[in-house]
């Protein structure tokens, strides 16, 4: 018996990295999965791989920065699968590495359009389906930098702080409908994006890993599947009394 048997999940940013790992794990645990992403080629590959492995998945191209796109995909996914039970807001970009006084309005808006408005739009349009279902679970991807600050990537960190607060606000608002809202907060995870960054780093992946994990208790980079298992717990009925939680999955970064 799978931990998500009978559930329908819609996952944004599911074409690669932690979103892909989450989609594949959810399907393996019995969920029917709406794989959504801006990257159509990779998104279809994920859905096809899930289907080939015996799972149930359909791909929908979604631009989370555009409300019309989000609304249309949510309705299509609910129609395809007969309703929705779970939303995972994983889609995000990292944006520019600048301090506040150097960031342009356009750079700020481009980052917030995806990382903040994307969570807002998806939640806005999924919640009515969860209310109709009698409850459900929303899991938002924030970051350790939605909990603590540092001196890099200011717009990204501020955006993730907004996601952390929206999680708490929505948890407070929608519990009356049986809807739980939680967030996960990874530190650096070895996604394809990070692999590319590490390859360009002086000394390659070993040096990059040592630098990025110097403040962690477990001094290695995370793996997408390790984050996906945390999302699985929060999405499943195992966490039926858990809402408004900000779960660090960070090798102990925020414990130090």
C-alpha positions as CSV (number, residue, x, y, z in Angstrom):
1,X,0.0,0.0,0.0
2,X,1.4,3.4,-1.0
3,X,1.5,6.3,1.3
4,X,-0.5,8.5,-1.2
5,X,-2.8,5.8,-2.6
6,X,-6.0,7.5,-4.0
7,X,-4.5,11.0,-3.8
8,X,-4.1,13.5,-6.7
9,X,-1.2,15.8,-6.6
10,X,-0.2,18.8,-8.7
11,X,3.5,19.8,-8.6
12,X,5.0,22.9,-10.0
13,X,8.5,23.0,-11.2
14,X,8.5,19.2,-11.7
15,X,10.7,19.0,-14.7
16,X,14.0,18.6,-12.8
17,X,15.7,18.6,-9.5
18,X,13.7,18.5,-6.3
19,X,10.4,18.9,-8.2
20,X,11.1,15.9,-10.4
21,X,12.2,13.8,-7.4
22,X,9.0,14.7,-5.6
23,X,6.8,13.8,-8.6
24,X,8.5,10.5,-9.1
25,X,8.3,9.6,-5.4
26,X,4.7,10.6,-5.2
27,X,3.8,8.4,-8.1
28,X,5.7,5.5,-6.6
29,X,3.7,6.0,-3.5
30,X,0.4,5.7,-5.3
31,X,-0.5,9.3,-6.2
32,X,-1.8,10.4,-9.6
33,X,0.5,13.3,-10.5
34,X,0.0,16.4,-12.6
35,X,3.6,17.3,-13.6
36,X,3.7,21.0,-14.4
37,X,6.6,23.1,-15.6
38,X,7.6,25.8,-18.0
39,X,10.1,23.4,-19.6
40,X,7.9,21.3,-21.8
41,X,10.5,18.9,-23.1
42,X,11.8,17.9,-19.7
43,X,8.4,17.9,-18.2
44,X,7.1,15.5,-20.7
45,X,10.1,13.3,-20.0
46,X,9.3,13.2,-16.3
47,X,5.6,12.2,-17.0
48,X,6.6,9.6,-19.5
49,X,9.2,8.1,-17.1
50,X,6.6,7.9,-14.4
51,X,4.1,6.2,-16.7
52,X,6.8,3.8,-18.0
53,X,7.5,2.8,-14.4
54,X,3.9,1.9,-13.8
55,X,2.7,5.2,-12.3
56,X,0.1,7.7,-13.3
57,X,1.1,11.1,-14.5
58,X,0.2,13.8,-17.1
59,X,2.3,16.8,-18.1
60,X,0.9,20.3,-18.3
61,X,3.0,23.2,-19.4
62,X,2.6,26.0,-16.8
63,X,4.1,29.5,-16.4
64,X,3.6,30.1,-12.7
65,X,4.2,33.8,-13.2
66,X,1.0,34.1,-15.3
67,X,-2.3,33.6,-13.5
68,X,-4.2,32.6,-16.6
69,X,-1.7,29.8,-17.2
70,X,-2.0,28.6,-13.7
71,X,-5.8,28.7,-13.6
72,X,-6.1,26.8,-16.8
73,X,-3.7,24.0,-15.8
74,X,-5.3,23.6,-12.3
75,X,-8.7,23.2,-13.9
76,X,-7.3,20.8,-16.5
77,X,-5.6,18.7,-13.9
78,X,-8.6,18.5,-11.7
79,X,-10.7,17.5,-14.7
80,X,-8.2,14.9,-15.8
81,X,-8.0,13.2,-12.4
82,X,-11.4,14.0,-10.9
83,X,-10.3,16.4,-8.3
84,X,-7.2,17.5,-6.4
85,X,-5.8,16.6,-2.9
86,X,-2.2,17.9,-2.8
87,X,-0.4,21.0,-4.2
88,X,3.4,21.2,-4.1
89,X,4.7,24.6,-5.0
90,X,8.3,23.9,-6.1
91,X,8.8,26.2,-9.1
92,X,11.4,28.8,-8.5
93,X,14.4,30.8,-9.8
94,X,17.4,32.2,-7.9
95,X,17.7,35.5,-9.6
96,X,20.5,38.0,-9.4
97,X,23.3,38.0,-6.8
98,X,23.1,41.6,-5.7
99,X,22.5,43.5,-2.4
100,X,19.4,45.6,-2.1
101,X,20.9,48.9,-3.2
102,X,22.1,47.4,-6.5
103,X,19.0,45.5,-7.5
104,X,16.9,47.0,-10.3
105,X,13.1,47.0,-10.2
106,X,13.0,44.7,-13.2
107,X,15.3,42.2,-11.5
108,X,13.2,42.3,-8.4
109,X,9.9,41.9,-10.2
110,X,11.2,39.0,-12.4
111,X,12.2,37.0,-9.3
112,X,9.0,37.8,-7.3
113,X,6.8,36.9,-10.3
114,X,8.0,33.3,-10.1
115,X,9.0,32.7,-6.5
116,X,6.2,34.6,-4.8
117,X,3.3,35.1,-7.2
118,X,3.7,31.6,-8.5
119,X,2.9,30.3,-5.0
120,X,0.1,32.8,-4.7
121,X,-1.5,31.9,-8.0
122,X,-1.3,28.1,-7.6
123,X,-2.6,28.3,-4.0
124,X,-5.4,30.6,-5.0
125,X,-6.7,28.3,-7.7
126,X,-6.1,25.0,-6.0
127,X,-7.7,25.8,-2.7
128,X,-11.3,25.8,-4.0
129,X,-10.7,22.2,-5.2
130,X,-9.3,21.2,-1.8
131,X,-12.4,22.7,-0.1
132,X,-14.6,20.8,-2.4
133,X,-12.6,17.6,-1.6
134,X,-13.1,18.2,2.1
135,X,-9.4,19.0,2.8
136,X,-5.9,18.5,1.5
137,X,-2.3,19.4,1.8
138,X,-0.2,22.2,0.4
139,X,3.6,22.1,0.6
140,X,5.6,25.2,-0.3
141,X,9.3,25.1,-1.2
142,X,11.0,27.9,0.7
143,X,14.7,27.7,1.7
144,X,17.0,28.0,4.7
145,X,17.2,31.6,3.5
146,X,13.5,32.0,4.2
147,X,14.5,31.5,7.8
148,X,17.9,33.2,8.1
149,X,19.8,35.8,6.2
150,X,23.2,36.1,4.6
151,X,25.0,38.5,2.2
152,X,24.1,36.9,-1.1
153,X,21.1,36.8,-3.5
154,X,19.0,39.3,-1.6
155,X,15.9,39.2,-3.8
156,X,15.8,35.4,-3.6
157,X,16.1,35.4,0.2
158,X,13.4,38.0,0.6
159,X,11.1,36.1,-1.7
160,X,11.6,32.9,0.2
161,X,10.8,34.8,3.4
162,X,7.5,35.8,1.8
163,X,6.8,32.1,1.0
164,X,7.5,31.2,4.6
165,X,5.0,33.8,5.8
166,X,2.3,32.9,3.2
167,X,2.6,29.3,4.5
168,X,1.8,30.4,8.0
169,X,-1.0,32.7,7.0
170,X,-2.6,30.1,4.8
171,X,-2.3,27.5,7.5
172,X,-4.1,29.8,9.9
173,X,-6.8,30.6,7.3
174,X,-7.6,27.2,5.8
175,X,-7.4,24.8,8.7
176,X,-11.1,25.2,9.1
177,X,-11.6,23.5,5.8
178,X,-9.2,20.6,6.7
179,X,-6.5,22.1,4.5
180,X,-2.9,21.9,5.9
181,X,-0.2,24.2,4.7
182,X,3.5,23.6,5.4
183,X,6.9,24.6,4.0
184,X,10.2,22.8,3.5
185,X,13.5,24.7,3.8
186,X,16.4,23.0,2.0
187,X,20.0,24.1,2.1
188,X,22.1,23.4,-0.9
189,X,20.9,20.4,-2.8
190,X,22.7,18.6,-5.6
191,X,20.3,19.5,-8.4
192,X,21.3,19.8,-12.1
193,X,21.5,23.6,-11.5
194,X,23.9,23.2,-8.6
195,X,25.9,20.6,-10.5
196,X,26.5,23.1,-13.2
197,X,27.5,25.8,-10.7
198,X,29.9,23.3,-9.0
199,X,31.5,22.3,-12.3
200,X,32.5,26.0,-12.9
201,X,33.8,26.4,-9.3
202,X,37.6,26.5,-8.7
203,X,38.3,23.0,-7.5
204,X,35.1,21.5,-8.9
205,X,32.4,19.7,-6.9
206,X,34.6,18.7,-3.9
207,X,35.7,22.3,-3.3
208,X,32.2,23.7,-3.9
209,X,30.7,21.1,-1.5
210,X,33.3,21.9,1.2
211,X,32.6,25.7,0.9
212,X,28.8,25.4,0.8
213,X,28.5,23.0,3.8
214,X,31.0,24.6,6.1
215,X,28.2,25.7,8.4
216,X,26.3,22.4,8.4
217,X,26.5,19.6,10.9
218,X,26.3,17.0,8.2
219,X,28.9,18.3,5.8
220,X,27.7,17.2,2.4
221,X,25.2,18.5,-0.1
222,X,21.7,17.2,0.1
223,X,20.1,15.0,-2.5
224,X,16.8,15.8,-4.2
225,X,15.2,12.5,-2.9
226,X,16.1,13.5,0.7
227,X,14.0,16.6,0.3
228,X,11.2,14.7,-1.5
229,X,10.8,12.4,1.4
230,X,10.1,15.4,3.7
231,X,7.5,16.7,1.2
232,X,6.0,13.2,1.1
233,X,5.5,13.2,4.9
234,X,3.8,16.6,4.8
235,X,1.6,15.7,1.9
236,X,0.5,12.4,3.3
237,X,-2.1,11.6,6.0
238,X,0.7,10.7,8.3
239,X,1.0,14.5,9.1
240,X,-2.8,15.0,9.5
241,X,-2.2,17.2,12.7
242,X,0.7,19.1,11.2
243,X,0.1,22.6,9.7
244,X,2.0,25.9,9.7
245,X,5.3,24.1,10.1
246,X,8.6,25.3,8.5
247,X,10.6,22.1,8.1
248,X,14.4,22.6,7.6
249,X,15.9,19.8,5.5
250,X,19.4,21.3,5.7
251,X,22.0,18.9,7.1
252,X,21.8,20.9,10.4
253,X,22.6,24.3,8.9
254,X,19.9,26.2,10.9
255,X,20.8,24.2,14.1
256,X,24.2,25.9,14.4
